[in-house]
């Protein structure tokens, strides 16, 4: 187990990009609202009921629900702070023929296989839905590239050449 380091003072801590798509912002906001309006009151009631049973030192319900309540409140505080610093990118770039934040990029490898993904903020990245963070090495190498540019990107087998076959943006 490693020692916890404060990201604010740790020189090895990486800064997250503070960009987010409107969809990602809405998703974070709805998560925060659910935690505050639904989960928090449920847990508060459970803690109150468990506390009313008497001795808290040996009350597993009280201990578990109090811990869950504290985790929920911690997550709400984190989301509040994060939502305050995020910048919602809700317009397309001036040059839509180049790869920038929010772009759907289609790449083709030497065998003709294609893969498509969207470059999004770190708070909304999800490999299972082909949303990759703008802070990821792959995204960094693609930013500013144009249609039909050849790029070498890291894969599990090492660097591999790809051609950008499509760049599109959502309105």
MDTraj code that builds the backbone (N, CA, C; nanometers):
import mdtraj as md
import numpy as np

residues = "UNK UNK UNK UNK UNK UNK UNK UNK UNK UNK UNK UNK UNK UNK UNK UNK UNK UNK UNK UNK UNK UNK UNK UNK UNK UNK UNK UNK UNK UNK UNK UNK UNK UNK UNK UNK UNK UNK UNK UNK UNK UNK UNK UNK UNK UNK UNK UNK UNK UNK UNK UNK UNK UNK UNK UNK UNK UNK UNK UNK UNK UNK UNK UNK UNK UNK UNK UNK UNK UNK UNK UNK UNK UNK UNK UNK UNK UNK UNK UNK UNK UNK UNK UNK UNK UNK UNK UNK UNK UNK UNK UNK UNK UNK UNK UNK UNK UNK UNK UNK UNK UNK UNK UNK UNK UNK UNK UNK UNK UNK UNK UNK UNK UNK UNK UNK UNK UNK UNK UNK UNK UNK UNK UNK UNK UNK UNK UNK UNK UNK UNK UNK UNK UNK UNK UNK UNK UNK UNK UNK UNK UNK UNK UNK UNK UNK UNK UNK UNK UNK UNK UNK UNK UNK UNK UNK UNK UNK UNK UNK UNK UNK UNK UNK UNK UNK UNK UNK UNK UNK UNK".split()
xyz = np.array([
    [0.0840, -0.1173, 0.0000],
    [0.0000, 0.0000, 0.0000],
    [0.0887, 0.1238, 0.0000],
    [0.0602, 0.2168, -0.0903],
    [0.1435, 0.3359, -0.0982],
    [0.0918, 0.4450, -0.0047],
    [0.1751, 0.5398, 0.0195],
    [0.1402, 0.6500, 0.1066],
    [0.0582, 0.7523, 0.0309],
    [-0.0465, 0.8057, 0.0928],
    [-0.1296, 0.9069, 0.0288],
    [-0.0520, 1.0375, 0.0182],
    [-0.0636, 1.1015, -0.0976],
    [0.0024, 1.2304, -0.1183],
    [-0.1015, 1.3319, -0.1607],
    [-0.0922, 1.4514, -0.1055],
    [-0.1843, 1.5592, -0.1407],
    [-0.1571, 1.6032, -0.2836],
    [-0.2564, 1.5924, -0.3736],
    [-0.2354, 1.6307, -0.5133],
    [-0.1974, 1.7775, -0.5303],
    [-0.2371, 1.8620, -0.4358],
    [-0.2064, 2.0043, -0.4475],
    [-0.0574, 2.0329, -0.4288],
    [0.0103, 1.9484, -0.3501],
    [0.1520, 1.9732, -0.3227],
    [0.2449, 1.8701, -0.3849],
    [0.1896, 1.7620, -0.4397],
    [0.2704, 1.6555, -0.4983],
    [0.3099, 1.6927, -0.6416],
    [0.4402, 1.7074, -0.6683],
    [0.4829, 1.7450, -0.8033],
    [0.4528, 1.6377, -0.9078],
    [0.4295, 1.5137, -0.8640],
    [0.3996, 1.4051, -0.9575],
    [0.2523, 1.4019, -0.9977],
    [0.1682, 1.4777, -0.9267],
    [0.0255, 1.4779, -0.9576],
    [0.0021, 1.5509, -1.0898],
    [-0.0786, 1.4908, -1.1728],
    [-0.1090, 1.5507, -1.3023],
    [-0.2337, 1.6370, -1.2909],
    [-0.2320, 1.7485, -1.3609],
    [-0.3478, 1.8350, -1.3671],
    [-0.4495, 1.7771, -1.4634],
    [-0.5750, 1.7776, -1.4241],
    [-0.6819, 1.7368, -1.5137],
    [-0.7217, 1.8571, -1.5978],
    [-0.7555, 1.8319, -1.7229],
    [-0.8086, 1.9363, -1.8070],
    [-0.9500, 1.9678, -1.7580],
    [-0.9842, 2.0945, -1.7514],
    [-1.1130, 2.1345, -1.6974],
    [-1.2174, 2.1578, -1.8059],
    [-1.2152, 2.0765, -1.9104],
    [-1.3138, 2.0862, -2.0166],
    [-1.4123, 1.9704, -2.0042],
    [-1.5367, 1.9956, -2.0459],
    [-1.6389, 1.8915, -2.0429],
    [-1.7426, 1.9229, -2.1506],
    [-1.8021, 1.8186, -2.2049],
    [-1.9087, 1.8366, -2.3036],
    [-2.0392, 1.8676, -2.2292],
    [-2.1379, 1.9247, -2.2974],
    [-2.2661, 1.9502, -2.2305],
    [-2.3301, 1.8216, -2.1766],
    [-2.3157, 1.7109, -2.2512],
    [-2.3728, 1.5841, -2.2049],
    [-2.3044, 1.5363, -2.0770],
    [-2.1715, 1.5481, -2.0733],
    [-2.0968, 1.5062, -1.9554],
    [-2.1299, 1.5918, -1.8344],
    [-2.1461, 1.7222, -1.8568],
    [-2.1815, 1.8130, -1.7477],
    [-2.3190, 1.7779, -1.6926],
    [-2.4139, 1.7516, -1.7809],
    [-2.5492, 1.7142, -1.7372],
    [-2.5464, 1.5851, -1.6569],
    [-2.4632, 1.4900, -1.6991],
    [-2.4522, 1.3622, -1.6287],
    [-2.3932, 1.3821, -1.4888],
    [-2.2872, 1.4627, -1.4777],
    [-2.2285, 1.4891, -1.3460],
    [-2.3277, 1.5627, -1.2566],
    [-2.3987, 1.6594, -1.3134],
    [-2.4965, 1.7361, -1.2357],
    [-2.6098, 1.6474, -1.1870],
    [-2.6565, 1.5554, -1.2725],
    [-2.7657, 1.4669, -1.2299],
    [-2.7180, 1.3688, -1.1227],
    [-2.5924, 1.3249, -1.1307],
    [-2.5364, 1.2384, -1.0267],
    [-2.5312, 1.3125, -0.8940],
    [-2.4851, 1.4357, -0.8987],
    [-2.4773, 1.5178, -0.7781],
    [-2.6165, 1.5406, -0.7201],
    [-2.7135, 1.5731, -0.8052],
    [-2.8501, 1.5968, -0.7597],
    [-2.9110, 1.4705, -0.6988],
    [-2.8872, 1.3545, -0.7609],
    [-2.9377, 1.2286, -0.7065],
    [-2.8790, 1.2031, -0.5676],
    [-2.7488, 1.2217, -0.5554],
    [-2.6843, 1.1975, -0.4260],
    [-2.7404, 1.2902, -0.3183],
    [-2.7638, 1.4170, -0.3525],
    [-2.8103, 1.5140, -0.2534],
    [-2.9591, 1.4974, -0.2227],
    [-3.0398, 1.4746, -0.3252],
    [-3.1841, 1.4743, -0.3065],
    [-3.2427, 1.3378, -0.2705],
    [-3.1741, 1.2293, -0.3084],
    [-3.2292, 1.0961, -0.2840],
    [-3.1426, 1.0165, -0.1853],
    [-3.0174, 0.9980, -0.2203],
    [-2.9304, 0.9111, -0.1402],
    [-2.9027, 0.9690, -0.0006],
    [-2.8716, 1.0966, 0.0068],
    [-2.8416, 1.1601, 0.1356],
    [-2.9586, 1.1490, 0.2340],
    [-3.0825, 1.1850, 0.1937],
    [-3.1938, 1.1709, 0.2887],
    [-3.2192, 1.0253, 0.3312],
    [-3.2061, 0.9305, 0.2372],
    [-3.2250, 0.7891, 0.2718],
    [-3.1263, 0.7469, 0.3799],
    [-3.0003, 0.7801, 0.3601],
    [-2.8972, 0.7403, 0.4562],
    [-2.9133, 0.8130, 0.5894],
    [-2.9554, 0.9383, 0.5856],
    [-2.9755, 1.0136, 0.7098],
    [-3.0850, 0.9483, 0.7945],
    [-3.1911, 0.9033, 0.7306],
    [-3.2993, 0.8348, 0.8018],
    [-3.2477, 0.7034, 0.8614],
    [-3.1721, 0.6271, 0.7835],
    [-3.1186, 0.5003, 0.8329],
    [-3.0258, 0.5215, 0.9529],
    [-2.9412, 0.6252, 0.9460],
    [-2.8497, 0.6544, 1.0573],
    [-2.9303, 0.6933, 1.1802],
    [-3.0318, 0.7767, 1.1630],
    [-3.1164, 0.8206, 1.2740],
    [-3.1870, 0.7008, 1.3385],
    [-3.2405, 0.6111, 1.2564],
    [-3.3095, 0.4923, 1.3103],
    [-3.2125, 0.4003, 1.3835],
    [-3.0939, 0.3815, 1.3273],
    [-2.9944, 0.2955, 1.3921],
    [-2.9447, 0.3576, 1.5226],
    [-2.9298, 0.4898, 1.5243],
    [-2.8837, 0.5575, 1.6458],
    [-2.9880, 0.5466, 1.7565],
    [-3.1136, 0.5416, 1.7188],
    [-3.2210, 0.5330, 1.8184],
    [-3.2251, 0.3974, 1.8883],
    [-3.1552, 0.2991, 1.8341],
    [-3.1554, 0.1652, 1.8929],
    [-3.0654, 0.1539, 2.0151],
    [-2.9896, 0.2568, 2.0440],
    [-2.9087, 0.2532, 2.1655],
    [-2.7601, 0.2546, 2.1387],
    [-2.6879, 0.1634, 2.2044],
    [-2.5418, 0.1585, 2.2017],
    [-2.4869, 0.1598, 2.0584],
    [-2.4206, 0.2680, 2.0234],
    [-2.3687, 0.2830, 1.8876],
    [-2.2380, 0.2084, 1.8659],
    [-2.1657, 0.1795, 1.9712],
    [-2.0348, 0.1169, 1.9562],
    [-2.0436, -0.0253, 1.9002],
    [-2.1538, -0.0939, 1.9253],
    [-2.1686, -0.2300, 1.8758],
    [-2.2833, -0.2415, 1.7757],
    [-2.3235, -0.1308, 1.7189],
    [-2.4360, -0.1281, 1.6266],
    [-2.3841, -0.1257, 1.4826],
    [-2.3874, -0.2408, 1.4171],
    [-2.3337, -0.2522, 1.2807],
    [-2.4130, -0.1676, 1.1809],
    [-2.5459, -0.1617, 1.1981],
    [-2.6272, -0.0786, 1.1081],
    [-2.5852, 0.0677, 1.1159],
    [-2.5659, 0.1152, 1.2373],
    [-2.5265, 0.2543, 1.2563],
    [-2.3898, 0.2795, 1.1924],
    [-2.2940, 0.1927, 1.2205],
    [-2.1588, 0.2098, 1.1689],
    [-2.1566, 0.2089, 1.0167],
    [-2.2234, 0.1110, 0.9568],
    [-2.2249, 0.0996, 0.8105],
    [-2.2933, 0.2204, 0.7463],
    [-2.4116, 0.2551, 0.7942],
    [-2.4858, 0.3658, 0.7338],
    [-2.4183, 0.5006, 0.7569],
    [-2.3555, 0.5179, 0.8700],
    [-2.2814, 0.6420, 0.8965],
    [-2.1635, 0.6535, 0.7989],
    [-2.0936, 0.5423, 0.7757],
    [-1.9822, 0.5407, 0.6811],
    [-2.0323, 0.5732, 0.5395],
    [-2.1435, 0.5132, 0.4992],
    [-2.2012, 0.5400, 0.3666],
    [-2.2461, 0.6853, 0.3544],
    [-2.3032, 0.7399, 0.4609],
    [-2.3451, 0.8804, 0.4606],
    [-2.2240, 0.9720, 0.4435],
    [-2.1165, 0.9422, 0.5129],
    [-1.9953, 1.0231, 0.5001],
    [-1.9361, 1.0124, 0.3596],
    [-1.9366, 0.8922, 0.3011],
    [-1.8884, 0.8760, 0.1627],
    [-1.9742, 0.9561, 0.0653],
    [-2.1040, 0.9524, 0.0854],
    [-2.1960, 1.0260, -0.0021],
    [-2.1714, 1.1759, 0.0090],
    [-2.1576, 1.2256, 0.1305],
    [-2.1316, 1.3685, 0.1496],
    [-1.9971, 1.4092, 0.0898],
    [-1.8990, 1.3211, 0.1015],
    [-1.7681, 1.3480, 0.0432],
    [-1.7776, 1.3556, -0.1088],
    [-1.8516, 1.2640, -0.1680],
    [-1.8700, 1.2642, -0.3136],
    [-1.9457, 1.3890, -0.3596],
    [-2.0451, 1.4311, -0.2834],
    [-2.1192, 1.5531, -0.3165],
    [-2.0258, 1.6740, -0.3131],
    [-1.9423, 1.6832, -0.2103],
    [-1.8466, 1.7954, -0.2011],
    [-1.7508, 1.7938, -0.3199],
    [-1.7004, 1.6744, -0.3554],
    [-1.6108, 1.6630, -0.4700],
    [-1.6798, 1.7099, -0.5972],
    [-1.8013, 1.6615, -0.6220],
    [-1.8738, 1.7008, -0.7432],
    [-1.9033, 1.8504, -0.7453],
    [-1.9377, 1.9081, -0.6301],
    [-1.9610, 2.0533, -0.6243],
    [-1.8357, 2.1300, -0.6646],
    [-1.7223, 2.0896, -0.6094],
    [-1.5961, 2.1577, -0.6418],
    [-1.5593, 2.1381, -0.7878],
    [-1.5770, 2.0188, -0.8373],
    [-1.5405, 1.9892, -0.9766],
    [-1.6320, 2.0625, -1.0742],
    [-1.7622, 2.0639, -1.0470],
    [-1.8572, 2.1329, -1.1341],
    [-1.8297, 2.2832, -1.1395],
    [-1.7761, 2.3384, -1.0294],
    [-1.7440, 2.4821, -1.0265],
    [-1.6296, 2.5188, -1.1206],
    [-1.5336, 2.4283, -1.1399],
    [-1.4158, 2.4627, -1.2214],
    [-1.4266, 2.4158, -1.3664],
    [-1.5237, 2.3300, -1.3963],
    [-1.5356, 2.2783, -1.5326],
    [-1.5878, 2.3845, -1.6290],
    [-1.5320, 2.3827, -1.7497],
    [-1.5755, 2.4734, -1.8559],
    [-1.6478, 2.3890, -1.9608],
    [-1.7767, 2.4169, -1.9802],
    [-1.8571, 2.3420, -2.0764],
    [-1.8267, 2.3932, -2.2165],
    [-1.7834, 2.3030, -2.3034],
    [-1.7548, 2.3380, -2.4430],
    [-1.8789, 2.3007, -2.5233],
    [-1.9582, 2.4030, -2.5577],
    [-2.0859, 2.3766, -2.6229],
    [-2.0936, 2.4313, -2.7654],
    [-1.9777, 2.4570, -2.8244],
    [-1.9774, 2.5021, -2.9639],
    [-1.8659, 2.4314, -3.0394],
    [-1.8827, 2.4262, -3.1706],
    [-1.7835, 2.3589, -3.2535],
    [-1.6639, 2.4513, -3.2752],
    [-1.5471, 2.3938, -3.3015],
    [-1.4301, 2.4781, -3.3292],
    [-1.4455, 2.5472, -3.4649],
    [-1.3668, 2.6512, -3.4865],
    [-1.3720, 2.7254, -3.6129],
    [-1.3315, 2.6356, -3.7303],
    [-1.2331, 2.5487, -3.7086],
    [-1.1859, 2.4594, -3.8136],
    [-1.2320, 2.3173, -3.7823],
    [-1.3408, 2.2752, -3.8449],
    [-1.3962, 2.1421, -3.8165],
    [-1.3256, 2.0318, -3.8946],
    [-1.2221, 2.0659, -3.9697],
    [-1.1455, 1.9655, -4.0447],
    [-1.0237, 1.9190, -3.9655],
    [-1.0109, 1.9667, -3.8425],
    [-0.9002, 1.9277, -3.7561],
    [-0.9568, 1.8669, -3.6277],
    [-0.8732, 1.7900, -3.5592],
    [-0.9151, 1.7218, -3.4359],
    [-0.8960, 1.8157, -3.3170],
    [-1.0064, 1.8423, -3.2484],
    [-1.0048, 1.9211, -3.1258],
    [-1.0963, 1.8534, -3.0232],
    [-1.1107, 1.9167, -2.9088],
    [-1.1972, 1.8648, -2.8022],
    [-1.3384, 1.8433, -2.8558],
    [-1.3976, 1.7292, -2.8218],
    [-1.5346, 1.6986, -2.8609],
    [-1.5481, 1.6289, -2.9945],
    [-1.4375, 1.6083, -3.0651],
    [-1.4437, 1.5472, -3.1983],
    [-1.4651, 1.3971, -3.1900],
    [-1.5460, 1.3459, -3.2832],
    [-1.5548, 1.2029, -3.3077],
    [-1.4517, 1.1745, -3.4151],
    [-1.3560, 1.0878, -3.3867],
    [-1.2459, 1.0595, -3.4783],
    [-1.2519, 0.9126, -3.5198],
    [-1.2428, 0.8899, -3.6507],
    [-1.2364, 0.7531, -3.7021],
    [-1.0963, 0.7298, -3.7572],
    [-1.0332, 0.6235, -3.7090],
    [-0.8980, 0.5865, -3.7526],
    [-0.9033, 0.4535, -3.8258],
    [-0.8152, 0.4398, -3.9242],
    [-0.8042, 0.3140, -3.9976],
    [-0.6597, 0.2668, -3.9886],
    [-0.6412, 0.1379, -3.9544],
    [-0.5057, 0.0845, -3.9456],
    [-0.4632, 0.0230, -4.0788],
    [-0.3447, -0.0377, -4.0821],
    [-0.2897, -0.0935, -4.2057],
    [-0.3735, -0.2083, -4.2618],
    [-0.4452, -0.2802, -4.1737],
    [-0.5279, -0.3920, -4.2178],
    [-0.6660, -0.3469, -4.2647],
    [-0.6939, -0.2190, -4.2560],
    [-0.8235, -0.1660, -4.2979],
    [-0.9298, -0.1669, -4.1896],
    [-0.8922, -0.2031, -4.0673],
    [-0.9879, -0.2029, -3.9572],
    [-1.0037, -0.0612, -3.9032],
    [-1.1284, -0.0244, -3.8761],
    [-1.1570, 0.1106, -3.8280],
    [-1.1975, 0.1091, -3.6815],
    [-1.1681, 0.2186, -3.6144],
    [-1.2162, 0.2402, -3.4787],
    [-1.2542, 0.3871, -3.4662],
    [-1.3633, 0.4107, -3.3957],
    [-1.4141, 0.5466, -3.3782],
    [-1.4257, 0.5758, -3.2295],
    [-1.3856, 0.6949, -3.1901],
    [-1.3983, 0.7362, -3.0512],
    [-1.4139, 0.8871, -3.0446],
    [-1.4557, 0.9357, -2.9292],
    [-1.4740, 1.0789, -2.9090],
    [-1.3757, 1.1277, -2.8041],
    [-1.3199, 1.2444, -2.8280],
    [-1.2276, 1.3063, -2.7328],
    [-1.3103, 1.3939, -2.6389],
    [-1.3095, 1.3591, -2.5101],
    [-1.3909, 1.4268, -2.4093],
    [-1.3048, 1.4634, -2.2883],
    [-1.3657, 1.5251, -2.1897],
    [-1.2952, 1.5611, -2.0679],
    [-1.2664, 1.4398, -1.9807],
    [-1.1712, 1.4502, -1.8899],
    [-1.1339, 1.3362, -1.8052],
    [-1.2462, 1.2896, -1.7128],
    [-1.3410, 1.3770, -1.6815],
    [-1.4502, 1.3397, -1.5918],
    [-1.5570, 1.2558, -1.6605],
    [-1.5545, 1.2485, -1.7922],
    [-1.6574, 1.1739, -1.8639],
    [-1.6007, 1.0632, -1.9513],
    [-1.4701, 1.0382, -1.9442],
    [-1.4108, 0.9338, -2.0279],
    [-1.4622, 0.7961, -1.9851],
    [-1.4840, 0.7107, -2.0850],
    [-1.5368, 0.5768, -2.0613],
    [-1.5012, 0.4914, -2.1827],
    [-1.4053, 0.4033, -2.1674],
    [-1.3583, 0.3220, -2.2796],
    [-1.4685, 0.2324, -2.3361],
    [-1.5615, 0.1889, -2.2535],
    [-1.6672, 0.0993, -2.3015],
    [-1.7630, 0.1687, -2.3984],
    [-1.7710, 0.3012, -2.3925],
    [-1.8566, 0.3756, -2.4854],
    [-1.7741, 0.4594, -2.5828],
    [-1.6452, 0.4280, -2.5940],
    [-1.5532, 0.4954, -2.6870],
    [-1.5387, 0.6446, -2.6599],
    [-1.5383, 0.6821, -2.5335],
    [-1.5118, 0.8196, -2.4934],
    [-1.3754, 0.8215, -2.4260],
    [-1.2762, 0.8869, -2.4897],
    [-1.1422, 0.8886, -2.4301],
    [-1.1071, 1.0300, -2.3851],
    [-1.0324, 1.0366, -2.2785],
    [-0.9960, 1.1641, -2.2181],
    [-0.9020, 1.2432, -2.3074],
    [-0.9196, 1.3733, -2.3056],
    [-0.8304, 1.4624, -2.3794],
    [-0.6893, 1.4562, -2.3209],
    [-0.6759, 1.4100, -2.1979],
    [-0.5457, 1.3982, -2.1328],
    [-0.4746, 1.2669, -2.1674],
    [-0.5435, 1.1746, -2.2344],
    [-0.4833, 1.0461, -2.2708],
    [-0.3767, 1.0668, -2.3786],
    [-0.2720, 0.9855, -2.3762],
    [-0.1653, 0.9997, -2.4761],
    [-0.2174, 0.9947, -2.6202],
    [-0.3129, 0.9075, -2.6448],
    [-0.3699, 0.8940, -2.7791],
    [-0.4334, 1.0262, -2.8246],
    [-0.5096, 1.0884, -2.7366],
    [-0.5747, 1.2149, -2.7696],
    [-0.4714, 1.3246, -2.7935],
    [-0.3736, 1.3299, -2.7076],
    [-0.2704, 1.4337, -2.7205],
    [-0.2010, 1.4260, -2.8565],
    [-0.1773, 1.3042, -2.9037],
    [-0.1118, 1.2870, -3.0337],
    [-0.2036, 1.3238, -3.1502],
    [-0.3339, 1.3165, -3.1308],
    [-0.4286, 1.3453, -3.2383],
    [-0.4693, 1.4923, -3.2471],
    [-0.4587, 1.5654, -3.1366],
    [-0.5042, 1.7041, -3.1359],
    [-0.4337, 1.7869, -3.2434],
    [-0.5146, 1.8579, -3.3218],
    [-0.4624, 1.9441, -3.4271],
    [-0.4400, 1.8752, -3.5607],
    [-0.4520, 1.7430, -3.5649],
    [-0.4322, 1.6687, -3.6896],
    [-0.5527, 1.6885, -3.7810],
    [-0.5294, 1.6688, -3.9114],
    [-0.6340, 1.6872, -4.0118],
    [-0.6764, 1.5543, -4.0718],
    [-0.7812, 1.5608, -4.1528],
    [-0.8306, 1.4451, -4.2254],
    [-0.7197, 1.3911, -4.3155],
    [-0.7056, 1.2609, -4.3243],
    [-0.6057, 1.1897, -4.4045],
    [-0.4626, 1.2014, -4.3519],
    [-0.4436, 1.2602, -4.2336],
    [-0.3105, 1.2617, -4.1731],
    [-0.2779, 1.1218, -4.1215],
    [-0.1506, 1.0844, -4.1297],
    [-0.1065, 0.9573, -4.0733],
    [-0.0427, 0.9856, -3.9384],
    [-0.0823, 0.9069, -3.8383],
    [-0.0300, 0.9239, -3.7031],
    [0.0109, 0.7888, -3.6476],
    [0.1147, 0.7881, -3.5659],
    [0.1562, 0.6666, -3.4963],
    [0.1071, 0.6776, -3.3536],
    [0.0238, 0.5812, -3.3151],
    [-0.0368, 0.5836, -3.1831],
    [0.0039, 0.4610, -3.1025],
    [0.0132, 0.4772, -2.9712],
    [0.0474, 0.3625, -2.8867],
    [-0.0680, 0.2630, -2.8796],
    [-0.0365, 0.1359, -2.8953],
    [-0.1326, 0.0270, -2.8796],
    [-0.0699, -0.0766, -2.7870],
    [-0.1403, -0.1846, -2.7636],
    [-0.0848, -0.2898, -2.6771],
    [0.0353, -0.3572, -2.7410],
    [0.0448, -0.3511, -2.8757],
    [0.1591, -0.4107, -2.9462],
    [0.2714, -0.3099, -2.9710],
    [0.2589, -0.1894, -2.9199],
    [0.3570, -0.0834, -2.9441],
    [0.2995, 0.0229, -3.0357],
    [0.3861, 0.1058, -3.0931],
    [0.3390, 0.2108, -3.1833],
    [0.2890, 0.1503, -3.3131],
    [0.1771, 0.2021, -3.3613],
    [0.1141, 0.1488, -3.4810],
    [0.0626, 0.2657, -3.5652],
    [0.0839, 0.2622, -3.6985],
    [0.0373, 0.3734, -3.7828],
    [-0.1131, 0.3651, -3.8109],
    [-0.1783, 0.4805, -3.8077],
    [-0.3202, 0.4938, -3.8385],
    [-0.3384, 0.6125, -3.9320],
    [-0.4478, 0.6107, -4.0077],
    [-0.4852, 0.7241, -4.0920],
    [-0.6192, 0.7760, -4.0410],
    [-0.6301, 0.9063, -4.0293],
    [-0.7555, 0.9675, -3.9859],
    [-0.8494, 0.9707, -4.1061],
    [-0.9592, 0.8950, -4.0984],
    [-1.0514, 0.8857, -4.2118],
    [-1.1774, 0.9709, -4.1941],
    [-1.2071, 1.0110, -4.0704],
    [-1.3252, 1.0946, -4.0488],
    [-1.3096, 1.1750, -3.9208],
    [-1.3535, 1.3012, -3.9278],
    [-1.3593, 1.3892, -3.8112],
    [-1.4967, 1.4537, -3.8146],
    [-1.5720, 1.4370, -3.7057],
    [-1.7032, 1.5018, -3.7025],
    [-1.7306, 1.5534, -3.5618],
    [-1.8164, 1.6529, -3.5589],
    [-1.8544, 1.7155, -3.4312],
    [-2.0050, 1.7109, -3.4152],
    [-2.0504, 1.6989, -3.2916],
    [-2.1946, 1.7040, -3.2622],
    [-2.2338, 1.8481, -3.2396],
    [-2.3520, 1.8828, -3.2803],
    [-2.4005, 2.0195, -3.2584],
    [-2.4746, 2.0273, -3.1290],
])
top = md.Topology()
chain = top.add_chain()
for i, resn in enumerate(residues, 1):
    res = top.add_residue(resn, chain, resSeq=i)
    for name in ("N", "CA", "C"):
        top.add_atom(name, md.element.get_by_symbol(name[0]), res)
traj = md.Trajectory(xyz[None], top)
